[in-house]
């Protein structure tokens, strides 16, 4: 109940703030909007809240990715319902469409502000909940990261039970004793190297003693992001319906068209800013502001990628000298294909990389159909061998300006982890996933996380 009140208050305040901001912006663009008082649109805030409640955004603790997608989905539903209600009541001419559309657009940014507010507020003891974790050896290590102090659920791990430290009978006795003596918000069962059957047996023994059970099976090798789950009474189990969206011509066409439209809008909107950056880098690099390099694209086609130059003009020659003189640097380069403390980066280049502004010229690649806004990290030809059998996945889509690698740690990840993220993205690709990654990219750029 405490958490629901917190989320209801948070969403209500942010929606009201967005409504005031939408009206202010609309009035600035069209002074005639002044005749539309803000309280006239309060019922639309209620529509958003009701839909968010229906989608369990106000009641359920969830990861940022799920919350982001549900906010986007709920906002679209609210926009449609609001216009439908105005049409049915024949009051469409009494409302400013500009205010309504701006209100909708601002609400698409709700995940960003909610992420920051939740991150701080969930540190308060009043909103935190105690959980019991049951895991095997491998999952216990993962649970420490997944349920760290700043986890998006607000969970505090009160007890951890490693199943490998107990016999089957001893495990049941230990868990039963803990559940009898203490109260937990939920019991989390995480098993990686232990069969699913063992998980279900354990659940059978404790379900009658706990209010909530969170099952976290190791299924990362399966493309489950877009899977639909059906209950089967006859089979007494679940049926997973897994789709390959890359084989949908309509989805691929929509992605290509939306990439072009969004890239064109961004290019036109940011044109003055881009020209300013171009001039700044031009002065800092003695007239060589654009870096061009051959990269591997969809179906293995080679294209030239564009970036603002962040390194010295003689970067290639300097790299050879660095690798020849420093064995540790050579090992790092061969392992990661980059140097964390790269002396070739200029002062301006450090700023461009920390803010990801060096990537903006790639909008040209998107307009040319060589890249996408979201996709795998664009690689050079020498990296193809490092992908091994996974290169077929990489070449199924156009590489992206941003992607899972950028919102999951970026340069803090090992090369192997980056490859696995690219493969996971392709296998689980959907338009919804692209929207989530774009939103999380905005947050990652603001935090400047993982960039150097």
Secondary structure, 3 states (H helix, E strand, C coil): CHHHHHHHHHHHHHHHHHHHHHHHHHHHHCHHHHHCCHHHHHHHHHHHHHHHHHCCCCCCCCCHHHHHHHHHHHHHHHHHHHHHHHHHCCCHHHCCHHHHHHHHHHHCCHHHHHHHHHHHHCCCHHHCEEEEEEECHHHHHHHHHHCCCCCCCCEEEEEEEEHHHCCHHHHHHHHHHHHHHCCCCEEEEEECCCCHHHHHHHHHHHHHHCCCEEEEECCCCCCCCCCEEEEECCCCEEEEECCCHHHCHHHHHHHHHHHHHHHHHHHHHCHHHHHHHHHHHHHHCCCCCEEEEEEECHHHCEEEEEEECCECCCHHHHHHHHHHHCHHHHHHHHHHCCCCCCCCECHHHHHHHHHCHHHCCHHHHHHCCCCEEECCECECHHHHHHHHHHHHHHCCCCCEEECHHHHCCHHHCCHHHHHHHHHHHHHCCCHHHHHHHHHHHHHHHHHCCCCC
